[in-house]
Amino acid sequence: MSAASPPDDFSPSSTAAAATAPVPATMAVSQSPESLAAAAKTLSRIAFGLLALVALAALVIAIALWQRVSGMQEQLARQSAEAQAQSLEARTLARQAMDTVRDTAARAALTETRVAEVALQRSQLEELMQSLSRSRDENLVVDIESAVRLALQQAQVTGSVEPLLAALKSGDLRIARAAQPRLAPLQRAIQRDADRLRSSASADNGEALQKLDELMRGIDDLPPLNAVAMRGSGLNTWQPEPIPADAAWWERALLTVRGELRSLVRVGRIERPEAVLLAPDQTYFLRENLKLKLLNARLSLLSRQMDTARSELATVAASLNRYFDPASRRTQAAATLLQQLQAQVKNVEPPRIDETLAALTTAAAGR
């Protein structure tokens, strides 16, 4: 039995030795065909199971690979669509950029053309100015002279010396900036004329015009001398007889009736009969005539005709003293306004700048 037990070593050398060694008779007798067929059948089943397992594993692996390939295809399709959209957008942006570049290039070319034209015109203008202009001092003298003469004409027309003072001040500043010793006499003459104009400048006529308007508005409220029916303060005013406080009722009534009867007929001294004999409709025309006189005085004041304005104011003052009640406060206020107006209206001498004009002539002749 010990000789029939299989060896423990399954090395190739032992296998070969076993294959070449003679089979014992007891083993050859025990391995029958039925056992061999069963062993072969078992081996075939094991091989079939292994093949089934391998096929199943291959099928699982194939399904997993198919799913993965499908996911990769979907991702590739999505990425391809996104890439196509980005490509279209990039083409659109590139087209827009090309259009912008084209427009910019056209505008740049147009700008360069215009700049070249402007440069050419500037050079031509400089050449023309250099060929036609005078020297700096000559131009300065001519400009100052034209500005001063224009301002002098405005001052003579309007009666205001402000434009002339502004022109003299501008000329003084320009000469000071030029810093030319040759123009120093002209600068001194301008300064002297400006000081003389400031000292002799007439006051503004705004206040006189306001007083004229106020006087015209108050003409309708002036009480005339022939207003005998009015009670109050005046040349021919009357007051009722005072009634004693301790008088009886019949005495009060008698005094009241006597006062009313005495008010019907009054006797007074007439110093100016033409004013008292003036009819009511003539009083209306008198007021309108005074308004026209004041309006003429206003127009004369605006046009710098001081003699005419003073004459009209004198006529208004004479009519006011002749036909209106001098004891009335309104008449006194109107007379005060007239006196103030006559004091303000003066015969203003037209502005003169003889020294400046002479200095300008000398400076222009010395060029």
Protein Blocks (a to p, Z undefined) as FASTA:
>chain_A
ZZmpccfblcfklmmmmmmpccdfklmmmmcfklmmmmmmmmmmmmmmmmmmmmmmmmmm
mmmmmmmmmmmmmmmmmmmmmmmmmmmmmmmmmmmmmmmmmmmmmmmmmmmmmmmmmmmm
mmmmmmmmmmmmccfklmmmmmmmmmmmmmmmmmmmnopaklmmmmmmmmmmmmmmnopa
klmmmmmmmmmmmmmmmmmpccdfklmmmmmmmmmmmmmmpccfklmmbgcddfkbccdd
dddfkbcfklmmmmmmmmmmmmmpccdddfblmlmmpcfklmmmmmmmmmmmmmmmmmmm
mnopaklmmmmmmmmmmmmmmmpcfkbmklmmmmmmmmmmmmmmccddddddfklmmmmm
mmmmmZZ
